[in-house]
Amino acid sequence: METALAVNEQSALYFQLGLALLQTKDTVQAKQAFWQVHRLEPEYPGLAEKLGSMEQGEVRPKHRYSLLIAKGHLTESRLAKLAGQAKDAQEDLDQVLLRELKLPKDLLGASLAAFYETPFVDFDPNTDAPFELLEKRKLDPDYLKRSGWTPLSVEGNVIVVLMANPFDLSRLDEIRFIFGTSRIEPRVALMQDIQGYIEMFFRRLGSEELLELGDSVEAQTDEEPDIDEETGVSDSEVVRLVNALLVEAWRRNASDIHIEPDSQNRFCTVRFRIDGTCHEFRKIRAGMARPLISRVKIMSHLNIAERRLPQDGKIRMKLPELGKVVEFRVAIVPTIENHEDVVLRVLSSGKPLPLEKLGMLDENLAKFKSAVFKPYGLIIVVGPTGSGKTTTLHSAISYINTPERKVWTAEDPVEITQEGLRQVQINPKIGLNFATTLRSFLRADPDVIMIGEMRDAETAHIGVQASLTGHMVLTTLHTNSAPETITRLLDMELDPFNFADSLLCVVAQRLIKTLCAHCKEPYRPGRQEMEDIAGEFGPGFERFVPQSREITLYRAKGCGQCNQGYRGRTGVHELMTTSPLLKNLIKRRSPTEEIREQAIADGMLTLKQDALLKVLHGLTDLKQVRMVSG
């Protein structure tokens, strides 16, 4: 009785809404409201007459894009041309229209809604996944993508589905058969957004299954599992949970996994760092925390009984789910209330990136390649932890790694392996530090030497001497900018004349989030915004952006492939090469500001300028620039 009453109330509400919309001449929305009534109660008093009167004399849109043509955004001839272009490129016509006409998505959505007489649904990354619908019917994501539909939600006793073509009657019959009900309400959405919803829903479905594993896992083995009497957790549960975490982190391109037990023993939080930002992955019950951390210790060959001191280790394992060997660097830190935090760094043991993939502007890339290809000298890559310095070094070495060259590297840790390199893992516990290793390299007939980091004056002195005696030396340093690097190394009591003669270039870099290529929205910036960008850029802005040129910028939106509007990161670089004038400043131990001014006069782009150019190229936005460069 309560359900019938609720349906009747909903019907009355929609009917009154339809009448109100008719008063405002909004016939499209009014008709949708009346059809909602028809869906709930087909025999609702007065409904048939109202729908019938609306149908009389009504001119239906000819096709999906009629409203765009009626409003002057498109012509039939232009539509035909773009349709042919989309067909030749095997692209979705909706996406071609959005891109070529620079249309707001809601305008295209309104045209689709008018044609299909059903609401348009835009992508919303905060939409709850319909787990029950997906699991009960064992729906396959590939089938849904091919078919162009997905369940969205349940409203009362009606299943709402998104369709690229709600007029596809055979597909509607198929959907009714799958769910065993005729109460299906189709809503229209762009194909790209439907696929985004499918990917997001099934990604969350996988996380939900993993969450259940952390909450109450049952061992799926024939043998009786070993149960920890204190926590009530079996060994097999822990093994499966740890493996699942490692696999999920790898799939999501996480750089770090953080395992953080709550100080009040309520739960244990697992966070992933993705594209430089920590995101909470899930919470697991408190009883799983200690066995989980013990499992990580065992895998990284650490002392499971030691809970008072920090420990460092490494996990190297083959993940059957991925079919590859993956390495993780492990740091365990004791925290309050006798707990321990665990951080696992995902090591990229794959192939180095080509130099062209680092995100350098063409001008910087040409200068950097020229420096790297010289027979001897010193190249320094600087930036904070996690800014991609090691990736840049390995890309540079890969560029000159040929059978004719002997290449030695000293690293802590070895994160990227390359065929042809002789790589040494630094181990300070036994006295194998950078300086000791570098001395041994000089007796081992090197052509190229890579030093993971110039941590001390001794290593810096040996590196400079090696670069002056016919060797190419590449290294890193923790400084904020290229000019500051000069001052920092001179403070280590390097001989300024030798240092100036050996230095080829300094590359300062950061990593900046890039806009998702699938959903970034184009827009025309106003005059004030362009003036702000020009002001932040400083002198020389006109060289890159002629005033006569119309600028299109992009902003973040969010879709099923990115959720937040950003996907991946690229490098932002400040490349300082050494001109004769700059070498003279180094020899005179000039202040950092003088070195900076000369470097800019020589053509150096600052980190902020490089980042702003990437905004103009449509790779990122001003929000990310200000987060990276202040």
N, C-alpha and C positions, 0 to 999 in steps of 0.2 A: 504493500500500500504506500509506503514511504517513497519507493522508487517511482511509482506511477505519479504520485503527487509532485515529485521533483521534476519529472519530465514535463508535466503539464505546466509547471511554473516556468521552466526554461522556454517552452513553446510560447507562452504568453509574453515573456520578456522579449524574445526575438521578434514576435509579431508587432509589439508596440514599437520596437526599434525600427522595424521596416516602415511603419507608418510615419514615424518621425523623420526618417531619411527621405521619404517621398515628399514631405513638406519642404525639405531643403533642396529638392530637385536632384538629389544624388541617387539616381535610379539604379546605378550599378550596385552600390552598396545595399540599397533597399532590397534589390532582388536577391542578393546573397543572404540577407537576413531572412527573407521569406523562404528561401530554400533550406535554411537551417531549421525552420519550423517544419517544413515538409519532411526533412530527415528524421525529426523527432516524432512528429505526429502527422502523417499524411492526410488524415481526415479532419484536421483542425478547422473549426468553424470559420468560414469566410476566406480561407486560404486559397482554394481553387479559383474563386472569383477574382481575388486580388492578383494572382499570378496570370490568370487569363487576360485581364484588362491590361496588364503590363506588356504582354506578348503582342497585343494588337498594335500594329503600326510600328513596332520596334524594328530597327534595322541592325541586324547582327554584324559585328566586324567580319570582314572578309577573311582575314588571316591573323596570325599572332602579332603582327607588327602594325595593324591598321591604326591603332591609337597614336603611334609614333608618326605615321604619315599625316594623320589628321592634325596633329599639333605642330607640324612643320619641321620635325627633326630628321625626316627621311623622305625620299621619293621612291616611287615604284622602280624607276630605272636604276637608282643607286642601290636599292635593295637587291635587284637582280644581279647587279655587278658584284656586290659583296657576297651574295650567295654562291656565285660561280667561283669567286676567290676562296671562299671557305671550303668548297667542294674540292678544288684543286689541291689545297694545302691539307685536306683531311682534318679541318678544324671545325669546332662547334660554331654555328652561325651566331648564336647568342653572344659568344665571347668575341667574335669578330666585330659585331655591332658595338659592343661596349668599348672595345679598343679603338676602332676607327672613328666612331662618332663621338667618342669621349662622353658617353651617356652615363648619368647616375644610374645605379642598378635599380633603384626604386621606380624610376620612370619606365624602364623596360618591364619591370614587374607589373606595373599598372596596366601596360598593354597586354601582357599575358593574362592577367586576371580578368580584363574586360572580354577577351576572346573566349576563355575557358569558363567564365562565369563562376569562378571559385577563387578564394583568397590566394595571393602570392605569398610564399614563405621565403624570406631571406635566410642566409646562413647565420646561425647564432651559436658561438662556441660554448655557451653556457647551457645549452639544451640538454636535459637529462636523457640518457640513453634508454630506449625501451627494452630493457634486458629481458623481461618476461616474454615479449613478442618474439625477440630474436632467438631465445633459447628454446622455447616450447616448440617452435616450428623448425628448429635446426636450420635456420636460413643461412645460406652461403653468401659471403660478401661478393664473390666473383659473379654469382648468378644475379644478385641485386644490381651490380654495376652494369652488367650486360643488358638487363631488363629496364634500367632507367627508373627504378622506384625504390623506396625504402619505407618501412613503418616509422611513424614519427611519435605517436602517442595514443593513449586511450582516453577518450572523453565520454564519460558515462559508460554506455554500452556500445559506443561507436569507435571503430579503429580509424585513426587519421593516418593517411599515407601521403607521401610526397611523390609526385609523378612529373616527368618532363612533358608528358602528353596525357592529360586527364581524359581526353576523348578516345583513347585507345580502349575500346570496349572489350576486345579479347584479353587484353592485359588485366582489365578490371575483373573479368570473370575468373581469370587465373588467380588473382589476389583473393577474391571471395572464396574460391575453392581451398586455397592454402590455409586461410584462417577459419574456414567453416562457418562463415556468416555473411549475410548480405549487407550488414550494417558497416559499409566501408565509405569513408568520406575522402575523396581525392582532393589534394591541394597542389597547385602548380609551383614548381621551383626550377631553377636553372640546373642543367645536367651536371655542371661542375660542382654546384652546391650539394646536389644529391649524392654525388660521389664523395664529397667532403664529409657529409653526415655519415655515410656508410663507414668510411675509414675511421672517423672519430668514435662512432658507436662500437665498432668491433675492437678498436684499441682499448676503449674503456672496459669492454667485456672481458678482454684478456687480463686487464688489471684487476677486475672484480674477482676473477677466478683465483688470481694470485693473492688477493686480499683474503679470500676464504681459506687459502692455504695457511696464511699467517694466523687466522682466527681459530680454526678447528680442522686441522688436516688429519686425515686417516691414512696410515701407511698402506700403500697399494702393493704389498708383497705377500707371498705365501708364508714367509717366515715370521715368527713372533718378534716384533721390534723390541730393541732395548729402550726401556723407559727410564728417564731420569726421575728419581723419586721426589726430588725437591721441586722440579718444575712441571713434571707430568708431560714432558715432551720427548718424543721418540727420536732416535738418531736419524731415521729415514725422513722424518718431517723436516728436520733442520737441513739435511743435505739438499732436499728438494727446494726448500725455501731459498737457501743461499744461491743455488744454481739458477733459480728463477729470477732472483734479483740481478745477478750478473748478466744473464741473457737480456733481460728487459732494459738494463742500462745501456748495453751495447746497441740494442735495436733503436733506442731513442737518441743515439749519438750523445750520450752523457759523457762528460769529461771526468766527473767524480761522483762517488756514491757516499753519502753521509749516513751513518747509523748512530742514532742519538737516543739512548735510554732516558726516560723521564726521571727526574730526581726523586719524584714521589711514587715511583713504581706503578704508574697508572697505564703506561703504554710505552712503546718505542717508536720513534719517528724515523722514517727512511726518506731522505731527500736526494734528488738528482740535480747536479749542476749541468744545465744545458744552455749552450750559447752564452756562457759566462754568468748565468743567473741561476740561483738555487730554487728548485720547485719541490714542494712536498709531494712525494710519490704516494705514500700511504702511511698509516699507523698500524702497527702490529701489537698484539697483546704483550703485556710486560713479561709474561713467563717465557716468551720466545727469545728475549733479548740476550740473556747470558749464554744459552746454548748456541745462538747464532754467532755471537762474538767468539766463542770458543772454537766453533767450526772454522771461522776465518783465520784464527791463530794457527790451527792445525794445518790448514792449506798453505799458509805462508811460513811454516816451519818456525813458529815463535813459541815461547814458553807460556803454556796455557795457565800455569799456576801463578805467574807474575801478574798482579793487578795493581801494583803501586807505582811502577815506573813506565815511561813511554817505551814503545817498541816499534821497530820498523821492519818490514819484510816485503816479500814479493810473491805473488801467485802467478803461476804459469800453467794454464790448463786448456784442454780441448773441450769446447762446448759442443756436444753432439747436436744441439738444436741449431747451431750456426755452422757446424762442419768446419771449424777453423780453430787454431790455437790463439788464445787471447791472454794478454798479460795485464796484471793489476799491481800497482805499487800500494802497499798497505802501511798506514800509520795508525797506531793505537795510542790514545792519550787518556790517562786516568782522570776522572772527573769526580765531583763531590758525591757524597753518599755511597762511596765504594763502587761507583759505576765506571765504565770505560766507553769512550767514543771511538768509533772506527771511521776512517776515511780511506776509500779505495780510489786511487787514480787510475783511470783506464788508459793504458799505454798504447799509443798508435804504432804498432809494430809493422804496419804495412809499408807500401812503397812511398818514397818521398814525393811531394807535390812538384810538378814542373814549375819553373820560375814564373811562367805566364799565368799560373793559377793562384799566385800569392795576392793578387789584387793591386799590384803596383800600377800606377799610371804609366802610359807608354814612355813618357820622358824619363821617369825614374827608372823604369825597367831597362832602358837602353844604357843608362849610366851605370846601373848595377852590374849588368852583364859585362860591360867593358872592364869594370874593376875586377870582377871575379876571374876574367879570362887572362889577366896579367900574370906573368910568370912568378912574381914574388911581391910581397907587401903585406899589409895588415888591414883586415876588414873586421869591423866591430858591429854587432847587432845588439841594440840596447832596448830596454823596456821593463815593465814590472813582471812579476811572476804570472805565467799564463797568458802572455801576450803573443806567443807564437814564435819566440826567438829560435828555439831548436828547429822548428819546422823550416824557417827561413834558411838557417845554416845548412840543413840537409838538402834543401832544394838547390842552394848554391853549389854544394859539393857534387850533387848529382849532375849538375850542368857541366862540370869539368872532370867527372869520374870516368876516365878512359884507361884502357890497359897500359898506356904509356906512362901513367902517373902512379906513384906510390902514395897512398893516402892513409894517414894515421889519425885516429880520433880518440880523445880522452873525454869520457862523459860520465855524469852522475845524475840520474841513471842513464843507461842506454835505452832510449825510447823508440828510436827508429833504426832499423837495420837495413844496410845496403850491401848488395853483392859487390865485391871488389875492395871494400873498405876493411882496414884492420882496426877493429874497435876495441877499446879497453874500458872496462868498468872500474871507476875510481872506488877505492876502499880505504878510507882514512883509518879504520880500526887497525889495519896492519901496516900503516905508514905509506900506503899507495895513494898519494895526493896528486893534485894537478902538476905541481912543480917537479916532483920526482918523475912522474910519467913523461912530462915534456922533455926532461933531460934525456931520458932513455930513447925518446923518439929521434932526437938529434943524432944519435949514434946508429940509427936504423935506416939510413938512406931515404929520408922522406922527400917528397915533392910538395905535398900539401899536408898541413897539420890543422886539425880542428880541436880547440880547447873549449870544453863545455862552458866554462866561466872563468874569467880572470878574478879570482876571489881575493888575491893578496898581491903585495908588491913583488914578491919573488917570481910568481907566475907571470906577472906583467913584464918584468925585466927580461925574462927568458924569451917570452913571446916576441917582444920587440927585436931582440938580438937575432932570433931565428928568421924574422921577416927581412932583416938587413943582410942576411947571409945566403940569400937565394931561395927562400922558402915562402910559399903562400900560407899565411896564418889567418884562420878565421876563429872568432871567439865571441862571447857575449859578456854583457855587464848590466848591472841593475842601476840605470840612471833614467831620468825622465825625458831628456831630449838629447839630440845629437851634440849641440854645443856644450852642454853640461858634461858630456863624456870626456871632453878634452881636459877640462878643469879637474875632474875626478882622477884621471890617470896622472896628470901632472902632480897632484897631491900625493900620489904614491911614490914621488921622487924619481919619476922617469926622467932621463936626460931629454930635455925639450928638443934638441937638435936631432938626436936619433929618432925620437918619436915622430917628429914632423916629417922626416925623410921616409919613414916606414909606412905611415898611414895613407891608405888609399881612399877609404870612405867610412862613414859611420851611418848606420841605418837605425833610427829610432822608430818604434812601431807600437801600435795598439791593435786590438781586434774590436770591430764594431759590428753590431747586429745588422743584417741585411733584410730588406723588406721581402716578404713572401712574393715570389714571382707569380703565384696563382691568383692572389686576391688583392694585390696593391692597387690603390685607386688613383687614377690621374686627376690632376686639377691644375688650373691656371693660378699661379700665385699673384697676389695683389702687389701694387707698387710698394706699399710699406714693407711687405715681407721681403721683396727683392732688395730694398734699401738696407734692411737689417742684415741680410746675407752679405751684401757688399761691404757693409760696415765691419762685420766680423771678419771677413776675408782680408781686408786691408788693401794697400796699394797693389795695383796689377790685376784687379778683378776684371777690368774691361778686356784684358788679353784673352781671357777664357770665355767671357760672355759678351759678345757684341750687343750693343743696345738695340740694334734692329731685329735681333732674333727673339722670337716668341718662345718662352720657357714653359715646359711642362714638368711639374714636380709630382711626386707620388707620396701617398700617406698610407699608414697601416690600417688594415680593416680586421682581418681574422677569418680563417676558413678551416675546413676539416684537416688540411694538411699542415697548418701551422698553429692554430688556436689563438695566437696572440697578434698576428699580423707580421711577425718576423720569423724568418727561417734561415738558419746558418749565419756565419760571420765571414767577414773579409778583413784584409789588413788595411790599416791606415799608416802611411809611412812618411818619415822625414829623412830624406837622403842628403847627407852633406859630403861632398867630394872636396878634395884638398887642392885648391888653386895655389899658385905661388904666393899670392897675398895672404891667404889663410895660413900657409906654412910659416910665413914670417911672424904672424900673430902668435902662433904656437911657440915658436922659438923665443919670443919675447915674454912668454907667460901672460898674455893679455887676458883681461877679464872676460867672463862668459858672454856679457852683452856685446862686447866688440866682436867677438868671434861669431856670434849670432848675426849681427848686422852684416858682416862680410860674407857669411854663408848665404844670406838672403840676396845680397848683391850679386853673388856668383850664380844665383838661380835656384837656391833651395826653397822648396815649399815647406811650410811648417806643418805640423800634425793637423792643426785645425784647418788650414787651407786645403790640405789633401782630403780631409773628411768632407769639407764643404763642396769640393768638386765631385765627390761621390754622391752627394745629395743632388747636384745638378745632373748627374748621369743617371739618376733614378734608382740608385742602389740602396740608399738609406734615407733617413729623414733628420730634421734638425734636432729632434728630441735625443736621438742616439748620438749625434755629434756633440751635443752639450754634455752628455753623460761621460763621453770618452775624453773630451779635451777641455771641459770646464767652460 
